[in-house]
Amino acid sequence: MAATIKQQGDEIIITVTGRLDTATSSEVSMTITNGLNKIAVPDAGTSSEPSFRRITLDASELEYISSSGLRILLSLSKRYKDFRVVEVQPQVYDVLETTGFTKILTVERSLRQLSVDGCQVVGAGGVGTVFRLDGDTIIKVFREGTTLDEVRHEITMSKEAFVLGMPTAISFDIVKVTVSEESGRERLGLVYELLQADTLSSVVKKHPERIEEYAVKYAELMRQIHDIEVPAGSGVPSAIDNERQQVEYIRRYFPQESVDMLLYILDFIPDANRMLHMDLQTKNILVQDNELMLIDMGEMGYGHPMLDLGHIHSAMVSLIGDYDAIIGMPRELGNKMWNIAIGHYLQDLPADMIAQRKAQIEVAACVRNFNWLSLSDSFPEELIRECQERFRERVASRFDHIKYVCQTFQTWKL
């Protein structure tokens, strides 16, 4: 048994290896106490304020824990408010769960390891890539740099959406994924069990003769989502607030004048409490038993459907980048899919109002056309330059028209 302590920024990492039992607990407890005291008060006469914010016990190499070891954890949790135990192996986690420790302190299981080397790519986007592991299982592998908290947020949003009535697949299994055996680099992933499900893009590409049928289903899914009213106090965040944050983030690529134009559009979008997916393009929808199901809920929020429809238009019609790779079908087919779907979505309105709604959606799409650059810090320079050129074409040169359409946004009553 060994215990080591090191400081990383404002976090203390305690690593415990081997067996933590009666024979070793006294020595381990003394090592931890002495080490923490030295870090908290490095020199005599200095402030007694701790120089760290969080204490993390790394249990990845902890093989066994007895009641005496549990008392060490309990003492640390009482002494330090922000204390957690991570990378807990199954046999140790079972002890912590049985004794109730998982209810009184933060305990995180060790994530199982998976490889997607050689697996079929089902879909790819700015947030990550979906692979098929086998006939029954798919895995969403997040982009490099995604944190565990961000992955947990997606699970939380999936649960919220499911409870509120969205057809959402929920995964409770977070894993570490090796994308390539050669690189050995690990990313986080979510595993979903979906029997022979395929993306809506793939289904339409294989069966273009059925595009009308699937476009109607697509429109009905949009309506189903937008009919859901998100209650006050739910865990679902404000979509418009997230849009603003993303626009502010891309000032690294655009001058203030351009950022202000996008914020101007957002200022006119009406308030609402409807459920929004915020990335409802056809590659983020699975077809299972001829029914549509969502797997990508990381950007979900509440707000006005115009915002969600603008995101869809941005992906299905005015996407900047490799359309086939991102959407999973030729642009011509994707545009046709959108035109049929939005026509069905708006079919109960008179012709002049349909035309107005389409113009409003197109203007709302201008925001997503560019703020998606906030999803990663590693987009190619050529893609960024293309976005800058398209901004001049789609927004700057048409801003008088955009301002006129924005003045009509309030006519979209729910």
C-alpha positions, 0 to 999 in steps of 0.5 A: 500500500502506498499513498502519494500527494501532489498539487495541480493548480488549485486541486490536490490529487491523493493517489492510493494504491493496493489494499487500504485495510487495518494493517495500512490505514494508520500509515496512509492516514498519517501520510495524507494528513501530514501532506495536506498540512504542509500544502495548506500551511507551507511556511510557519507564520503564513496564512492558514488559508488552504492553497487549494480548492478541491481534493480528489482521491484517485482510486484507480489502483485501489484494490480493496478498502475496509472499514478503517479505510472508509473512516479515512474517506469519511474524515476527509469528506468532513474536513474538506467540503469539496472532496471526491473519489474518482476512478473507482474500480468495480470491487471498491465501488460495490463496497462504497455503494453498499455502505452508503458512501455513494450517497454522502460524498462524490464517488465516480466509477472508473470508466471502462475502455472501448476502441472504435478502431475499424468501426463503421462511422454512422455520423459526424459533426462539430460535437463528435462522431457516432460509431456502430460498435455492433448490430445492437450498439452505437457509441457517440465519441465526443471531440477531443477536449470534451470534459466529463461534466459536458458529457454528464450534461448531455445525459441530464438533458436527455433525461429531461427531454425524455420525461417531457415527452421527446423521443430520446435514447438515453445512455447511462454508460460513459466510457473512455474511447481509443479512436485509433490504436496508433495514436492511443489518444483517448476521448469520452463516449456515450454508449447507446443500445439501439437495435439496427437503428440508422440515421435519417440521412442514411435512410433517405439517401438509400431510399430517395423514393421515400423522401416525402414519407420521411420528410413528413415524419421529420416535420411531425418530430419538429412539431412534437418537440415544439409543442412541449412547454418546458416548466419553470424550474426545470434543468433545461437551459435557455437556448437564447442565452446559449446562442448569445454566449456562442456569438460572443465567443466568435468575436475571435474570428469576426470584428465587433460590427459583425458580432453586433449584427448577429446579436441584433437578430437574437434581440428580436427573437420572441421569448417562449418556453418551448422545447428546442433541440438546437441541432435537429439535422437529419444525421442527429436522428435515428430511425428505429422500427420506422420511428424517429429517435434523438441521440444528440441532446447536448445543445437542448434548451427552451425558447421560441421554435424560430430559433430551432428551425433556424438551426435546422435551416442552417444545417440542411440548406445553408451549411458551410463546409463538407455537406455530404460528410456533415449531413450524410446526404447530397446537398440537393437531397437535403435541401429537398428534405427541408423544403418538404418538411418545412412545408408540412410544418407550416401547412395550416397557415395561409400562403402569405404567412408561410412566406413570412415564416420562411423568411424569418427562419432564414434570418434566424439561420444567419446566427447558426451559420457562424456561431457554430464556430464556437464548438471547437478551437481547432477548425481549419483556417480555410473553413474560418475564412470561408465563414468570413466570406459568407458572412459578408455575402449573407449578412453584411450585404443584406443587413437592411433586409435582415433588419426589416424581417426582424421587425416581423418576428413578433408576429410569430405567435405561439 
